[in-house]
Structures are given as C-alpha cells and as structure tokens.
Amino acid sequence: MLTGELVRLRALEPSDAESLYRWVNDWELGQWMTNSHPRSLDQIRKRCEDRKVNTYELVVLGIEKIADGKLLGVVDLRDAEPEQGRAEVDIYIGDRDHWDGGYGTEALRLMCNYGFAMMRLHLIALWVVAENERARHVYRKLGFVEDGRHRECFRGQDGKYHDMYLMSLLEGELK
C-alpha cells in the first residue's frame, strides 16, 4: 500500500462495487469523464470480482481515507510503456464530501511518486476537459504543465463538445 497523511492507495476489492456503482451513476461526478453505457450493480460487482492483477501496463488503486478506512475514489496509471518511460494517469474522488481537503492532491502525488520511483517512468500525462478548473488547479499545483489543447474532442453528458488539455509531468517536476 502507498500511504500518505490523509489517504492510502490500495488494490480494489469486490466489496468496493457498491461505491463504484454510486459514482458511475453520479451525473455531477461523471460530467467530465468518459463513461460507458449504464451498468448495473451486478455488472460492476462482476467486473470487480474479475479484475485482473495490477501490472506494469495498468495499475488501478482505490483511494482510502486513513482516518476511517472509507473508499473515496480511484486512481490509475495506464498504458505504461517501459520502452518510452511514459504512462497516463486518471483520478477521481467519488465521495462528494471529500472533494475538498487535499485527498485527491495527496492521492495523485502518491501515484506519481510510485510511477517515477517504482515503475521508472520519465513522463506521466493526462487529459482534462478545459472547463474542469477544479482538476486543472490540482494538476498545476503538483507540477503538471499544459502541453497542448485538443479542440472539441470530448462530448460531455450535456451533449456539447468541449476542448481538452494534454498535461504532463516529468520525473523531477513533482511538487
């Protein structure tokens, strides 16, 4: 487990399915995320039970609050390429009561540290919808820089197209 002052990152368990189900079906949380078609609780339970072991190419971890063991969200490093030393990161805090307070910032810092130290990555990238200022603020605070803008490439749940920023963080830039 990766542990900070506020959160620990741990492998997801089948018992996490109910929280994941609530978050997947929360419009406000999902408005800036790419979601698949609606899934039932049973489908999410099965997915949790059948989840593959974390590998270099995909590391998915739950964000757990240290104080009470409550699952707050999910963070992953995906599409890792050892030859290139790069991966992409995704994160969300599903529990609205914890959207502020530094939980996401600490979880992302822990995951990036893991990527650089344990996976020997040189670059961690992410895509973020231009209007998602809350997320962009966290990313900039940790040292991510905006590398470019992809125009109208994300269709939100509002049916409108939105621009996205490509942001990246190089080894040694994490704040």
N, C-alpha and C positions, 0 to 999 in steps of 0.2 A: 504494500500500500504506500501511496505517496501522501505525506501528511504535512499540513501547514498549521497555522494557528487557529483558523476558522473551519477548514474543511480537510477531509481526506478523500483521496481518489481511490476507488476500489472497483473490482470487477462487478459487472451487473449480475444480479441473481434473478431466478424465476419469480421470486416474491416481489420484485420491483415492477411487475407487469401492471398492477393497478395504477400506480403513479404515472407510468409511461402512457397508459391509456388516457388518463385525465389530461395530460399535457398535449398529446397528439390531437385531441379534440377541443383544445382551448384556442379559439379564434385569435385572441389578442396575442398569445404566445406564438402562434404559428403564422401570423401575418407576414413575417419576413423570412419564413423558412420554406424550403421545398418539401412539400408533403405529398405522399402518395394518396391514392383514393382512400376513403374511410375504411378503417379496420375495426373489427370487433375486439372486445376484451379477450375472447378465446384465441383469436388470431395473434394478438400481441403476446399472450401467455405462451403460445406455441413457439413464437419467434424467440422469446426469452429462454425457453427450455432448450431450443435447438441452436442457440447462439454458439458460434464457433469460438474456439480458444483464441485469445488475443495473439496476434502475430506481428511481425515487423511491418507488414503491409497495412494492418488495421488494428489499432488499439482503441477499444471503447471502454470508458470507465465512468462509473457513477460518481456524482459529487455528493458526498455525505457530510452533513453538519456534525462537527466533532462534539458539540455540547450535548446533543440528544440522539445522534445516530440517524436523523431524518434524511432521506434522499431528497436532494434539492434540484438535481439536474444531471446532465450528461455532457461529457467532453470526449472528443476522439481525435486521434491522429490517423489520417487515412492516406491511401495512395502513396505510401512511402516508397522511395526509390533509393536503394543503397548506392547505386552507381552514381546518382546525381546528388545524393545527400539532401533530399528535399521531401517534404510532406505537406499536406493541407490539414488544418485544424478546424473543427466545428465545436461550438459550445452553446448550451442554453441552460438557463436556470428556469425550471418549470414551475417551481413553487413561487407564486407571486409575492408572498410575504417576505421573500428573501431577494427580491430584485435589487434592492439597495443594501449596503452594508459590507461590500467588499468580497462577497462569496465567489462571484464569477471571476473577479480580478485575480483572487488568490488561486482559484482552480486553474485558470488559464496559465498563470505563471508557473504553477507546479507541472502542468502538462508540457509546457515549452521547455522547462528545465530538464524534464525527463527526455524529451526529444533530442535536445542538444547533448546531454551528458551520456545517456544510456543507449540511444539509437545512433549517435554520432551524426546527427543531421547538421547541415550547414545553413539551411533556409527552411522556415516554416511560413506558409502562405495561407490566406483565407480570402473569401469573397464576402462582401457585406453590401446590403441594399443601401443606396445613398441616403434614404430617409431614416435609416435606423441609427440615429445620432447617439442613442444610449450605448449601443455596441461599439460604434466608431470611437467614442470617447474612451472606453475601456481599452480598446486595441492601441490607440495612440499613447495612452498612459503607460502601457507596457513596452512601448518602443516600436510598434508596428508602423510602417510608413505606407502611404498610398502610392502604389506603383502605376496605376492607370485606372481608367474608367471605361466600362463596357456599357454602351448605350442601350437602353430599353431591352435588356436581356432577361429580366425577371418579371414574370407575370404573377402579381400578388393575388391574394384571396379577394381583393377588391375588383379583380378583373382588369386592372390597369397595368401597363408595362412601366417598369422602373429601371433606372440605371443601377449598376453595381460597381463598387470599387474593388480592385485587387489590391490587397495589402500584404506586406511581407515583413519578416523579422529575420535578421541574420544572426548567426552564432556570435555572441559577444555584445549584442544590442539590447538584450532583455533587461528591463528596468525593474 
